Amino acid sequence: MNNNNEMNNNNNEYDYRQYLFNDCESIEDDSDSDSDIDSIIDTEWITDIENQIINDEYQLFMKTDITHIKFEFLYLDHDKKCVERMTRMTYPLNHVNHITKNELFSVIQSHQKLDKKYYNFQSLLLYQFNFQYKDIIRDLSEYLKNTSDEIQHEKVFIEYTNLHSIDVIYFTPLISMFHDFIGFSVLLYED
């Protein structure tokens, strides 16, 4: 019985050792072992992971649909001179690349009461970060250089004071890494 256990242990050890080898020695030994090595070691998964990493990094620079936007609620005092509080939220869009008037109404109305106070709607500012040109790096550089220029601000911020005038606000697909910059600032003042 003891001999039988030793044989099983030796067989297990032998089975284990057959998978351990030195690449250089096994290639030099004989050509038939090459097919054995290929069947034992599967390196395709490494290539798949490397390709996935490259694709994920590449996707950051591809224009993709807007699926969510940020809301920032600024609660002003009764005189509209001081910000009392600010809250933020991320809103998943019901439809890709656009938001409807009804969605805007529901989001704003859900945030008009805070600490047992009612806040009236004053205005909605839309911040758009949009590049339409081919050379994105140059455009970003120009944008950052010219942020003090009033013409640039007019293109970046759109103010809505009457929500009834809005039917649908459309967003153009944008580079993924800039999606978080698209959003609304909602100004509410204490009643």
N, CA and C atoms as an extended XYZ file, in Angstrom:
573
Properties=species:S:1:pos:R:3:atomname:S:1:resname:S:1:resid:I:1 pbc="F F F"
N         0.830       -1.182        0.000 N   MET     1
C         0.000        0.000        0.000 CA  MET     1
C         0.874        1.244        0.000 C   MET     1
N         1.893        1.241        0.785 N   ASN     2
C         2.788        2.374        0.865 CA  ASN     2
C         3.502        2.586       -0.477 C   ASN     2
N         3.884        1.502       -1.124 N   ASN     3
C         4.523        1.590       -2.434 CA  ASN     3
C         3.577        2.183       -3.475 C   ASN     3
N         2.324        1.819       -3.359 N   ASN     4
C         1.319        2.328       -4.296 CA  ASN     4
C         1.160        3.846       -4.143 C   ASN     4
N         1.131        4.366       -2.887 N   ASN     5
C         1.044        5.815       -2.648 CA  ASN     5
C         2.281        6.525       -3.184 C   ASN     5
N         3.442        5.888       -2.994 N   GLU     6
C         4.667        6.498       -3.505 CA  GLU     6
C         4.637        6.583       -5.019 C   GLU     6
N         4.093        5.579       -5.668 N   MET     7
C         3.994        5.593       -7.124 CA  MET     7
C         3.046        6.694       -7.584 C   MET     7
N         1.892        6.852       -6.871 N   ASN     8
C         0.958        7.921       -7.228 CA  ASN     8
C         1.596        9.289       -7.041 C   ASN     8
N         2.337        9.465       -5.928 N   ASN     9
C         3.028       10.727       -5.703 CA  ASN     9
C         4.067       10.975       -6.787 C   ASN     9
N         4.785        9.920       -7.131 N   ASN    10
C         5.789       10.054       -8.182 CA  ASN    10
C         5.138       10.366       -9.524 C   ASN    10
N         4.012        9.746       -9.795 N   ASN    11
C         3.301       10.017      -11.049 CA  ASN    11
C         2.808       11.460      -11.088 C   ASN    11
N         2.258       11.936       -9.965 N   ASN    12
C         1.803       13.328       -9.904 CA  ASN    12
C         2.975       14.279      -10.076 C   ASN    12
N         4.076       13.939       -9.437 N   GLU    13
C         5.252       14.779       -9.563 CA  GLU    13
C         5.755       14.745      -11.003 C   GLU    13
N         5.741       13.582      -11.586 N   TYR    14
C         6.173       13.448      -12.959 CA  TYR    14
C         5.243       14.240      -13.892 C   TYR    14
N         3.945       14.128      -13.675 N   ASP    15
C         2.979       14.866      -14.496 CA  ASP    15
C         3.221       16.363      -14.386 C   ASP    15
N         3.505       16.813      -13.184 N   TYR    16
C         3.740       18.238      -12.958 CA  TYR    16
C         5.020       18.697      -13.649 C   TYR    16
N         6.036       17.899      -13.545 N   ARG    17
C         7.339       18.289      -14.095 CA  ARG    17
C         7.348       18.307      -15.617 C   ARG    17
N         6.465       17.604      -16.236 N   GLN    18
C         6.475       17.601      -17.693 CA  GLN    18
C         6.075       18.963      -18.276 C   GLN    18
N         5.417       19.782      -17.448 N   TYR    19
C         5.023       21.116      -17.921 CA  TYR    19
C         6.073       22.184      -17.624 C   TYR    19
N         7.053       21.830      -16.849 N   LEU    20
C         8.147       22.748      -16.577 CA  LEU    20
C         9.278       22.457      -17.541 C   LEU    20
N         9.746       23.473      -18.207 N   PHE    21
C        10.831       23.270      -19.153 CA  PHE    21
C        11.535       24.590      -19.375 C   PHE    21
N        12.668       24.503      -19.945 N   ASN    22
C        13.439       25.676      -20.328 CA  ASN    22
C        13.209       25.873      -21.821 C   ASN    22
N        12.766       27.042      -22.214 N   ASP    23
C        12.426       27.292      -23.621 CA  ASP    23
C        13.595       26.997      -24.552 C   ASP    23
N        14.756       27.461      -24.189 N   CYS    24
C        15.926       27.294      -25.070 CA  CYS    24
C        16.291       25.821      -25.217 C   CYS    24
N        16.297       25.085      -24.119 N   GLU    25
C        16.664       23.669      -24.165 CA  GLU    25
C        15.659       22.874      -24.979 C   GLU    25
N        14.377       23.139      -24.794 N   SER    26
C        13.372       22.338      -25.485 CA  SER    26
C        13.383       22.607      -26.978 C   SER    26
N        13.704       23.822      -27.403 N   ILE    27
C        13.747       24.123      -28.831 CA  ILE    27
C        14.958       23.464      -29.469 C   ILE    27
N        16.079       23.433      -28.750 N   GLU    28
C        17.297       22.847      -29.300 CA  GLU    28
C        17.234       21.325      -29.332 C   GLU    28
N        16.465       20.726      -28.414 N   ASP    29
C        16.457       19.269      -28.301 CA  ASP    29
C        15.998       18.598      -29.587 C   ASP    29
N        14.758       18.840      -29.986 N   ASP    30
C        14.304       18.248      -31.238 CA  ASP    30
C        13.096       19.016      -31.771 C   ASP    30
N        12.831       18.876      -33.026 N   SER    31
C        11.797       19.668      -33.687 CA  SER    31
C        10.390       19.196      -33.322 C   SER    31
N        10.216       17.958      -32.931 N   ASP    32
C         8.888       17.456      -32.554 CA  ASP    32
C         8.391       18.116      -31.279 C   ASP    32
N         9.288       18.545      -30.446 N   SER    33
C         8.869       19.153      -29.190 CA  SER    33
C         8.253       20.538      -29.416 C   SER    33
N         8.508       21.183      -30.563 N   ASP    34
C         7.915       22.486      -30.860 CA  ASP    34
C         6.391       22.409      -30.873 C   ASP    34
N         5.859       21.405      -31.449 N   SER    35
C         4.401       21.269      -31.487 CA  SER    35
C         3.850       21.016      -30.088 C   SER    35
N         4.606       20.312      -29.247 N   ASP    36
C         4.186       20.087      -27.865 CA  ASP    36
C         4.183       21.395      -27.079 C   ASP    36
N         5.186       22.215      -27.299 N   ILE    37
C         5.288       23.496      -26.585 CA  ILE    37
C         4.118       24.386      -26.964 C   ILE    37
N         3.804       24.463      -28.243 N   ASP    38
C         2.689       25.305      -28.685 CA  ASP    38
C         1.367       24.846      -28.099 C   ASP    38
N         1.214       23.558      -27.932 N   SER    39
C        -0.045       23.067      -27.368 CA  SER    39
C        -0.106       23.277      -25.855 C   SER    39
N         1.033       23.381      -25.204 N   ILE    40
C         1.059       23.558      -23.756 CA  ILE    40
C         0.897       25.026      -23.373 C   ILE    40
N         1.592       25.935      -24.050 N   ILE    41
C         1.579       27.356      -23.686 CA  ILE    41
C         0.683       28.119      -24.652 C   ILE    41
N        -0.315       28.752      -24.091 N   ASP    42
C        -1.220       29.576      -24.879 CA  ASP    42
C        -0.934       31.044      -24.552 C   ASP    42
N        -0.307       31.753      -25.478 N   THR    43
C         0.034       33.161      -25.253 CA  THR    43
C        -0.915       34.108      -25.970 C   THR    43
N        -1.924       33.579      -26.592 N   GLU    44
C        -2.874       34.432      -27.320 CA  GLU    44
C        -3.608       35.389      -26.383 C   GLU    44
N        -3.856       34.991      -25.162 N   TRP    45
C        -4.555       35.853      -24.204 CA  TRP    45
C        -3.756       37.119      -23.903 C   TRP    45
N        -2.424       37.020      -23.932 N   ILE    46
C        -1.594       38.207      -23.701 CA  ILE    46
C        -1.799       39.201      -24.838 C   ILE    46
N        -1.813       38.718      -26.057 N   THR    47
C        -2.052       39.581      -27.212 CA  THR    47
C        -3.437       40.200      -27.142 C   THR    47
N        -4.430       39.430      -26.732 N   ASP    48
C        -5.794       39.953      -26.601 CA  ASP    48
C        -5.863       41.084      -25.575 C   ASP    48
N        -5.204       40.910      -24.449 N   ILE    49
C        -5.208       41.950      -23.409 CA  ILE    49
C        -4.484       43.199      -23.908 C   ILE    49
N        -3.349       43.020      -24.561 N   GLU    50
C        -2.626       44.182      -25.099 CA  GLU    50
C        -3.483       44.938      -26.109 C   GLU    50
N        -4.159       44.220      -26.990 N   ASN    51
C        -5.039       44.865      -27.973 CA  ASN    51
C        -6.194       45.585      -27.298 C   ASN    51
N        -6.744       44.990      -26.265 N   GLN    52
C        -7.845       45.622      -25.532 CA  GLN    52
C        -7.395       46.928      -24.874 C   GLN    52
N        -6.217       46.927      -24.290 N   ILE    53
C        -5.679       48.140      -23.649 CA  ILE    53
C        -5.475       49.236      -24.692 C   ILE    53
N        -4.915       48.884      -25.825 N   ILE    54
C        -4.703       49.869      -26.893 CA  ILE    54
C        -6.029       50.401      -27.394 C   ILE    54
N        -7.015       49.537      -27.592 N   ASN    55
C        -8.335       49.978      -28.068 CA  ASN    55
C        -9.024       50.875      -27.054 C   ASN    55
N        -8.917       50.552      -25.770 N   ASP    56
C        -9.539       51.379      -24.729 CA  ASP    56
C        -8.938       52.782      -24.716 C   ASP    56
N        -7.623       52.871      -24.851 N   GLU    57
C        -6.970       54.178      -24.886 CA  GLU    57
C        -7.344       54.933      -26.159 C   GLU    57
N        -7.464       54.242      -27.258 N   TYR    58
C        -7.829       54.868      -28.527 CA  TYR    58
C        -9.261       55.400      -28.473 C   TYR    58
N       -10.149       54.695      -27.790 N   GLN    59
C       -11.554       55.110      -27.694 CA  GLN    59
C       -11.710       56.452      -26.991 C   GLN    59
N       -10.767       56.819      -26.113 N   LEU    60
C       -10.841       58.112      -25.437 CA  LEU    60
C       -10.816       59.274      -26.428 C   LEU    60
N       -10.240       59.070      -27.595 N   PHE    61
C       -10.096       60.136      -28.568 CA  PHE    61
C       -11.075       60.009      -29.737 C   PHE    61
N       -12.037       59.139      -29.619 N   MET    62
C       -13.064       58.981      -30.650 CA  MET    62
C       -14.333       59.712      -30.221 C   MET    62
N       -15.022       60.303      -31.183 N   LYS    63
C       -16.293       60.957      -30.870 CA  LYS    63
C       -17.332       59.880      -30.600 C   LYS    63
N       -18.022       60.036      -29.468 N   THR    64
C       -19.065       59.086      -29.109 CA  THR    64
C       -20.312       59.847      -28.687 C   THR    64
N       -21.420       59.147      -28.649 N   ASP    65
C       -22.698       59.748      -28.278 CA  ASP    65
C       -22.709       60.177      -26.827 C   ASP    65
N       -23.477       61.227      -26.551 N   ILE    66
C       -23.643       61.724      -25.190 CA  ILE    66
C       -24.787       60.940      -24.552 C   ILE    66
N       -24.506       60.268      -23.455 N   THR    67
C       -25.522       59.448      -22.783 CA  THR    67
C       -25.891       59.980      -21.407 C   THR    67
N       -25.110       60.908      -20.868 N   HIS    68
C       -25.418       61.509      -19.571 CA  HIS    68
C       -24.864       62.928      -19.535 C   HIS    68
N       -25.466       63.763      -18.727 N   ILE    69
C       -24.997       65.135      -18.569 CA  ILE    69
C       -24.991       65.485      -17.090 C   ILE    69
N       -24.252       66.516      -16.768 N   LYS    70
C       -24.142       66.963      -15.379 CA  LYS    70
C       -25.074       68.158      -15.153 C   LYS    70
N       -25.636       68.213      -13.960 N   PHE    71
C       -26.414       69.368      -13.518 CA  PHE    71
C       -25.751       69.930      -12.274 C   PHE    71
N       -25.671       71.246      -12.232 N   GLU    72
C       -25.151       71.942      -11.064 CA  GLU    72
C       -26.221       72.959      -10.657 C   GLU    72
N       -26.740       72.823       -9.443 N   PHE    73
C       -27.801       73.709       -8.956 CA  PHE    73
C       -27.193       74.727       -8.004 C   PHE    73
N       -27.364       75.996       -8.356 N   LEU    74
C       -26.862       77.091       -7.531 CA  LEU    74
C       -28.061       77.771       -6.879 C   LEU    74
N       -28.121       77.718       -5.554 N   TYR    75
C       -29.233       78.291       -4.799 CA  TYR    75
C       -28.830       79.682       -4.315 C   TYR    75
N       -29.497       80.704       -4.858 N   LEU    76
C       -29.192       82.091       -4.525 CA  LEU    76
C       -30.092       82.563       -3.391 C   LEU    76
N       -29.642       83.576       -2.681 N   ASP    77
C       -30.470       84.157       -1.628 CA  ASP    77
C       -31.605       84.979       -2.253 C   ASP    77
N       -32.434       85.562       -1.406 N   HIS    78
C       -33.607       86.309       -1.857 CA  HIS    78
C       -33.227       87.487       -2.753 C   HIS    78
N       -32.097       88.115       -2.491 N   ASP    79
C       -31.641       89.272       -3.276 CA  ASP    79
C       -30.871       88.875       -4.540 C   ASP    79
N       -30.627       87.607       -4.743 N   LYS    80
C       -29.905       87.060       -5.895 CA  LYS    80
C       -28.454       87.545       -5.960 C   LYS    80
N       -27.862       87.798       -4.801 N   LYS    81
C       -26.494       88.307       -4.757 CA  LYS    81
C       -25.498       87.297       -4.204 C   LYS    81
N       -25.985       86.313       -3.503 N   CYS    82
C       -25.087       85.385       -2.822 CA  CYS    82
C       -25.564       83.943       -3.047 C   CYS    82
N       -24.621       83.060       -3.312 N   VAL    83
C       -24.940       81.638       -3.459 CA  VAL    83
C       -24.967       81.014       -2.068 C   VAL    83
N       -26.126       80.488       -1.694 N   GLU    84
C       -26.277       79.860       -0.377 CA  GLU    84
C       -25.780       78.418       -0.376 C   GLU    84
N       -26.038       77.748       -1.458 N   ARG    85
C       -25.684       76.326       -1.532 CA  ARG    85
C       -25.551       75.904       -2.988 C   ARG    85
N       -24.826       74.842       -3.176 N   MET    86
C       -24.660       74.285       -4.516 CA  MET    86
C       -24.732       72.764       -4.419 C   MET    86
N       -25.473       72.160       -5.333 N   THR    87
C       -25.534       70.693       -5.406 CA  THR    87
C       -25.274       70.266       -6.844 C   THR    87
N       -24.771       69.061       -6.976 N   ARG    88
C       -24.461       68.511       -8.300 CA  ARG    88
C       -25.121       67.156       -8.464 C   ARG    88
N       -25.383       66.823       -9.701 N   MET    89
C       -25.918       65.489      -10.010 CA  MET    89
C       -25.575       65.135      -11.457 C   MET    89
N       -25.553       63.852      -11.736 N   THR    90
C       -25.386       63.355      -13.097 CA  THR    90
C       -26.714       62.771      -13.531 C   THR    90
N       -27.145       63.159      -14.706 N   TYR    91
C       -28.448       62.727      -15.205 CA  TYR    91
C       -28.257       61.853      -16.441 C   TYR    91
N       -28.755       60.610      -16.414 N   PRO    92
C       -28.676       59.765      -17.611 CA  PRO    92
C       -29.762       60.188      -18.603 C   PRO    92
N       -29.370       60.468      -19.811 N   LEU    93
C       -30.323       60.917      -20.817 CA  LEU    93
C       -31.257       59.782      -21.221 C   LEU    93
N       -32.537       60.104      -21.405 N   ASN    94
C       -33.504       59.106      -21.872 CA  ASN    94
C       -33.281       58.773      -23.343 C   ASN    94
N       -32.783       59.764      -24.086 N   HIS    95
C       -32.487       59.584      -25.511 CA  HIS    95
C       -31.067       60.059      -25.754 C   HIS    95
N       -30.340       59.310      -26.526 N   VAL    96
C       -28.952       59.639      -26.803 CA  VAL    96
C       -28.870       60.989      -27.523 C   VAL    96
N       -27.925       61.818      -27.079 N   ASN    97
C       -27.586       63.099      -27.706 CA  ASN    97
C       -28.652       64.185      -27.615 C   ASN    97
N       -29.669       64.034      -26.797 N   HIS    98
C       -30.605       65.145      -26.605 CA  HIS    98
C       -31.418       65.003      -25.324 C   HIS    98
N       -31.909       66.164      -24.869 N   ILE    99
C       -32.737       66.223      -23.676 CA  ILE    99
C       -33.973       67.056      -24.020 C   ILE    99
N       -35.121       66.616      -23.548 N   THR   100
C       -36.376       67.299      -23.868 CA  THR   100
C       -36.744       68.310      -22.788 C   THR   100
N       -37.698       69.155      -23.119 N   LYS   101
C       -38.199       70.151      -22.177 CA  LYS   101
C       -38.792       69.458      -20.943 C   LYS   101
N       -39.520       68.385      -21.141 N   ASN   102
C       -40.135       67.666      -20.017 CA  ASN   102
C       -39.081       67.098      -19.069 C   ASN   102
N       -37.996       66.595      -19.624 N   GLU   103
C       -36.915       66.091      -18.776 CA  GLU   103
C       -36.309       67.231      -17.964 C   GLU   103
N       -36.071       68.357      -18.617 N   LEU   104
C       -35.525       69.518      -17.907 CA  LEU   104
C       -36.459       69.966      -16.786 C   LEU   104
N       -37.761       70.053      -17.091 N   PHE   105
C       -38.741       70.454      -16.075 CA  PHE   105
C       -38.700       69.513      -14.874 C   PHE   105
N       -38.688       68.232      -15.136 N   SER   106
C       -38.724       67.277      -14.022 CA  SER   106
C       -37.457       67.356      -13.165 C   SER   106
N       -36.294       67.510      -13.802 N   VAL   107
C       -35.047       67.603      -13.045 CA  VAL   107
C       -35.037       68.878      -12.205 C   VAL   107
N       -35.411       69.999      -12.807 N   ILE   108
C       -35.392       71.279      -12.084 CA  ILE   108
C       -36.426       71.290      -10.967 C   ILE   108
N       -37.626       70.810      -11.253 N   GLN   109
C       -38.670       70.793      -10.217 CA  GLN   109
C       -38.293       69.907       -9.036 C   GLN   109
N       -37.586       68.848       -9.304 N   SER   110
C       -37.182       67.961       -8.202 CA  SER   110
C       -36.142       68.607       -7.285 C   SER   110
N       -35.540       69.707       -7.717 N   HIS   111
C       -34.520       70.382       -6.917 CA  HIS   111
C       -34.933       71.777       -6.444 C   HIS   111
N       -36.200       72.141       -6.628 N   GLN   112
C       -36.631       73.480       -6.231 CA  GLN   112
C       -36.905       73.609       -4.737 C   GLN   112
N       -37.120       72.527       -4.061 N   LYS   113
C       -37.315       72.575       -2.608 CA  LYS   113
C       -36.063       72.042       -1.933 C   LYS   113
N       -35.557       72.868       -1.010 N   LEU   114
C       -34.348       72.493       -0.298 CA  LEU   114
C       -34.439       73.067        1.110 C   LEU   114
N       -34.271       72.224        2.109 N   ASP   115
C       -34.329       72.646        3.519 CA  ASP   115
C       -35.621       73.409        3.828 C   ASP   115
N       -36.728       72.875        3.372 N   LYS   116
C       -38.064       73.454        3.601 CA  LYS   116
C       -38.220       74.856        3.011 C   LYS   116
N       -37.378       75.186        2.060 N   LYS   117
C       -37.485       76.458        1.345 CA  LYS   117
C       -37.801       76.156       -0.112 C   LYS   117
N       -38.568       77.062       -0.705 N   TYR   118
C       -38.874       76.926       -2.122 CA  TYR   118
C       -38.030       77.927       -2.900 C   TYR   118
N       -37.423       77.447       -4.002 N   TYR   119
C       -36.572       78.290       -4.837 CA  TYR   119
C       -37.188       78.396       -6.233 C   TYR   119
N       -37.298       79.637       -6.721 N   ASN   120
C       -37.817       79.886       -8.065 CA  ASN   120
C       -36.714       79.712       -9.099 C   ASN   120
N       -37.140       79.369      -10.291 N   PHE   121
C       -36.208       79.226      -11.404 CA  PHE   121
C       -35.817       80.609      -11.920 C   PHE   121
N       -34.517       80.838      -12.101 N   GLN   122
C       -34.061       82.087      -12.697 CA  GLN   122
C       -33.528       81.858      -14.109 C   GLN   122
N       -32.551       80.964      -14.250 N   SER   123
C       -32.015       80.700      -15.580 CA  SER   123
C       -31.292       79.357      -15.626 C   SER   123
N       -31.093       78.918      -16.827 N   LEU   124
C       -30.417       77.650      -17.102 CA  LEU   124
C       -29.255       77.970      -18.037 C   LEU   124
N       -28.047       77.631      -17.626 N   LEU   125
C       -26.864       77.838      -18.458 CA  LEU   125
C       -26.380       76.495      -18.980 C   LEU   125
N       -26.238       76.402      -20.288 N   LEU   126
C       -25.719       75.182      -20.902 CA  LEU   126
C       -24.265       75.415      -21.245 C   LEU   126
N       -23.423       74.530      -20.771 N   TYR   127
C       -22.003       74.597      -21.083 CA  TYR   127
C       -21.703       73.536      -22.136 C   TYR   127
N       -21.217       73.979      -23.295 N   GLN   128
C       -20.867       73.040      -24.359 CA  GLN   128
C       -19.385       73.116      -24.635 C   GLN   128
N       -18.779       71.981      -24.765 N   PHE   129
C       -17.358       71.873      -25.052 CA  PHE   129
C       -17.276       71.180      -26.399 C   PHE   129
N       -17.141       71.963      -27.456 N   ASN   130
C       -17.301       71.405      -28.789 CA  ASN   130
C       -16.126       71.747      -29.685 C   ASN   130
N       -15.561       70.745      -30.336 N   PHE   131
C       -14.516       70.951      -31.317 CA  PHE   131
C       -15.013       70.392      -32.645 C   PHE   131
N       -14.991       71.210      -33.660 N   GLN   132
C       -15.471       70.777      -34.967 CA  GLN   132
C       -14.340       70.627      -35.980 C   GLN   132
N       -13.125       70.841      -35.564 N   TYR   133
C       -12.013       70.860      -36.502 CA  TYR   133
C       -11.230       69.557      -36.454 C   TYR   133
N       -10.322       69.436      -37.397 N   LYS   134
C        -9.565       68.195      -37.516 CA  LYS   134
C        -8.449       68.075      -36.493 C   LYS   134
N        -7.775       69.181      -36.194 N   ASP   135
C        -6.632       69.140      -35.287 CA  ASP   135
C        -7.079       69.500      -33.870 C   ASP   135
N        -7.458       68.499      -33.109 N   ILE   136
C        -8.044       68.715      -31.785 CA  ILE   136
C        -7.033       69.323      -30.823 C   ILE   136
N        -5.789       68.896      -30.879 N   ILE   137
C        -4.781       69.420      -29.957 CA  ILE   137
C        -4.594       70.917      -30.182 C   ILE   137
N        -4.488       71.328      -31.430 N   ARG   138
C        -4.330       72.747      -31.729 CA  ARG   138
C        -5.573       73.528      -31.290 C   ARG   138
N        -6.760       72.978      -31.531 N   ASP   139
C        -7.998       73.656      -31.137 CA  ASP   139
C        -8.085       73.820      -29.632 C   ASP   139
N        -7.724       72.785      -28.892 N   LEU   140
C        -7.747       72.869      -27.436 CA  LEU   140
C        -6.767       73.923      -26.955 C   LEU   140
N        -5.600       73.967      -27.550 N   SER   141
C        -4.603       74.959      -27.191 CA  SER   141
C        -5.120       76.372      -27.462 C   SER   141
N        -5.735       76.581      -28.619 N   GLU   142
C        -6.291       77.898      -28.960 CA  GLU   142
C        -7.419       78.272      -28.000 C   GLU   142
N        -8.238       77.309      -27.662 N   TYR   143
C        -9.342       77.575      -26.737 CA  TYR   143
C        -8.810       78.031      -25.381 C   TYR   143
N        -7.801       77.330      -24.879 N   LEU   144
C        -7.241       77.673      -23.577 CA  LEU   144
C        -6.555       79.037      -23.600 C   LEU   144
N        -5.922       79.386      -24.710 N   LYS   145
C        -5.266       80.690      -24.831 CA  LYS   145
C        -6.279       81.823      -24.863 C   LYS   145
N        -7.425       81.590      -25.477 N   ASN   146
C        -8.402       82.653      -25.712 CA  ASN   146
C        -9.590       82.621      -24.761 C   ASN   146
N        -9.450       82.037      -23.586 N   THR   147
C       -10.599       81.953      -22.678 CA  THR   147
C       -11.062       83.312      -22.188 C   THR   147
N       -10.204       84.323      -22.230 N   SER   148
C       -10.616       85.646      -21.793 CA  SER   148
C       -11.380       86.389      -22.887 C   SER   148
N       -11.355       85.889      -24.098 N   ASP   149
C       -12.039       86.536      -25.213 CA  ASP   149
C       -13.547       86.327      -25.082 C   ASP   149
N       -14.326       87.410      -25.155 N   GLU   150
C       -15.785       87.320      -24.974 CA  GLU   150
C       -16.448       86.506      -26.072 C   GLU   150
N       -15.885       86.527      -27.262 N   ILE   151
C       -16.467       85.763      -28.370 CA  ILE   151
C       -16.443       84.274      -28.037 C   ILE   151
N       -15.367       83.808      -27.441 N   GLN   152
C       -15.287       82.410      -27.056 CA  GLN   152
C       -16.357       82.064      -26.028 C   GLN   152
N       -16.604       82.937      -25.048 N   HIS   153
C       -17.602       82.651      -24.024 CA  HIS   153
C       -18.995       82.554      -24.614 C   HIS   153
N       -19.288       83.360      -25.613 N   GLU   154
C       -20.601       83.291      -26.231 CA  GLU   154
C       -20.831       81.930      -26.875 C   GLU   154
N       -19.797       81.347      -27.400 N   LYS   155
C       -19.929       80.042      -28.035 CA  LYS   155
C       -20.032       78.924      -27.007 C   LYS   155
N       -19.452       79.113      -25.838 N   VAL   156
C       -19.383       78.054      -24.852 CA  VAL   156
C       -20.632       78.003      -23.969 C   VAL   156
N       -21.156       79.160      -23.565 N   PHE   157
C       -22.316       79.200      -22.685 CA  PHE   157
C       -23.552       79.668      -23.449 C   PHE   157
N       -24.641       78.967      -23.243 N   ILE   158
C       -25.934       79.367      -23.796 CA  ILE   158
C       -26.874       79.522      -22.606 C   ILE   158
N       -27.526       80.670      -22.504 N   GLU   159
C       -28.413       80.918      -21.368 CA  GLU   159
C       -29.867       80.799      -21.813 C   GLU   159
N       -30.637       80.055      -21.022 N   TYR   160
C       -32.074       79.916      -21.239 CA  TYR   160
C       -32.773       80.496      -20.016 C   TYR   160
N       -33.593       81.511      -20.232 N   THR   161
C       -34.341       82.083      -19.105 CA  THR   161
C       -35.797       81.649      -19.155 C   THR   161
N       -36.248       81.167      -20.290 N   ASN   162
C       -37.632       80.712      -20.432 CA  ASN   162
C       -37.610       79.255      -20.881 C   ASN   162
N       -37.922       78.353      -19.991 N   LEU   163
C       -37.890       76.930      -20.330 CA  LEU   163
C       -38.980       76.543      -21.319 C   LEU   163
N       -40.047       77.333      -21.401 N   HIS   164
C       -41.126       77.025      -22.340 CA  HIS   164
C       -40.688       77.222      -23.785 C   HIS   164
N       -39.624       77.967      -23.989 N   SER   165
C       -39.134       78.193      -25.352 CA  SER   165
C       -38.306       77.016      -25.863 C   SER   165
N       -38.029       76.062      -25.013 N   ILE   166
C       -37.199       74.904      -25.381 CA  ILE   166
C       -38.105       73.728      -25.731 C   ILE   166
N       -37.841       73.099      -26.844 N   ASP   167
C       -38.499       71.822      -27.147 CA  ASP   167
C       -37.525       70.683      -26.865 C   ASP   167
N       -36.406       70.731      -27.542 N   VAL   168
C       -35.369       69.714      -27.379 CA  VAL   168
C       -34.013       70.415      -27.494 C   VAL   168
N       -33.084       70.033      -26.657 N   ILE   169
C       -31.705       70.508      -26.770 CA  ILE   169
C       -30.866       69.331      -27.258 C   ILE   169
N       -30.209       69.541      -28.381 N   TYR   170
C       -29.395       68.488      -28.985 CA  TYR   170
C       -27.923       68.684      -28.640 C   TYR   170
N       -27.234       67.571      -28.480 N   PHE   171
C       -25.796       67.576      -28.232 CA  PHE   171
C       -25.115       66.842      -29.377 C   PHE   171
N       -24.025       67.385      -29.855 N   THR   172
C       -23.277       66.689      -30.904 CA  THR   172
C       -22.340       65.679      -30.243 C   THR   172
N       -22.132       64.538      -30.893 N   PRO   173
C       -21.183       63.572      -30.329 CA  PRO   173
C       -19.834       64.245      -30.094 C   PRO   173
N       -19.176       63.806      -29.049 N   LEU   174
C       -17.971       64.475      -28.592 CA  LEU   174
C       -16.942       63.434      -28.176 C   LEU   174
N       -15.701       63.847      -28.133 N   ILE   175
C       -14.637       62.961      -27.682 CA  ILE   175
C       -14.964       62.496      -26.260 C   ILE   175
N       -14.835       61.218      -26.014 N   SER   176
C       -15.239       60.609      -24.735 CA  SER   176
C       -14.649       61.307      -23.525 C   SER   176
N       -13.401       61.706      -23.611 N   MET   177
C       -12.762       62.282      -22.438 CA  MET   177
C       -13.328       63.650      -22.067 C   MET   177
N       -14.150       64.273      -22.954 N   PHE   178
C       -14.753       65.562      -22.657 CA  PHE   178
C       -16.232       65.453      -22.278 C   PHE   178
N       -16.778       64.273      -22.213 N   HIS   179
C       -18.194       64.105      -21.891 CA  HIS   179
C       -18.562       64.726      -20.543 C   HIS   179
N       -17.685       64.631      -19.581 N   ASP   180
C       -17.997       65.142      -18.245 CA  ASP   180
C       -18.078       66.660      -18.189 C   ASP   180
N       -17.621       67.339      -19.230 N   PHE   181
C       -17.666       68.795      -19.234 CA  PHE   181
C       -18.997       69.344      -19.741 C   PHE   181
N       -19.827       68.508      -20.324 N   ILE   182
C       -21.115       68.970      -20.834 CA  ILE   182
C       -22.103       68.983      -19.682 C   ILE   182
N       -22.802       70.094      -19.528 N   GLY   183
C       -23.775       70.121      -18.454 CA  GLY   183
C       -24.481       71.449      -18.330 C   GLY   183
N       -25.380       71.478      -17.377 N   PHE   184
C       -26.200       72.640      -17.105 CA  PHE   184
C       -25.881       73.182      -15.721 C   PHE   184
N       -25.901       74.513      -15.633 N   SER   185
C       -25.904       75.187      -14.327 CA  SER   185
C       -27.288       75.802      -14.202 C   SER   185
N       -27.984       75.462      -13.139 N   VAL   186
C       -29.335       75.953      -12.916 CA  VAL   186
C       -29.284       76.960      -11.784 C   VAL   186
N       -29.706       78.193      -12.067 N   LEU   187
C       -29.758       79.239      -11.045 CA  LEU   187
C       -31.156       79.315      -10.472 C   LEU   187
N       -31.245       79.109       -9.174 N   LEU   188
C       -32.529       79.183       -8.462 CA  LEU   188
C       -32.390       80.218       -7.364 C   LEU   188
N       -33.449       80.988       -7.125 N   TYR   189
C       -33.387       81.986       -6.076 CA  TYR   189
C       -34.509       81.783       -5.068 C   TYR   189
N       -34.237       82.165       -3.844 N   GLU   190
C       -35.171       81.943       -2.749 CA  GLU   190
C       -36.416       82.794       -2.933 C   GLU   190
N       -37.560       82.161       -2.726 N   ASP   191
C       -38.851       82.841       -2.883 CA  ASP   191
C       -39.129       83.767       -1.705 C   ASP   191
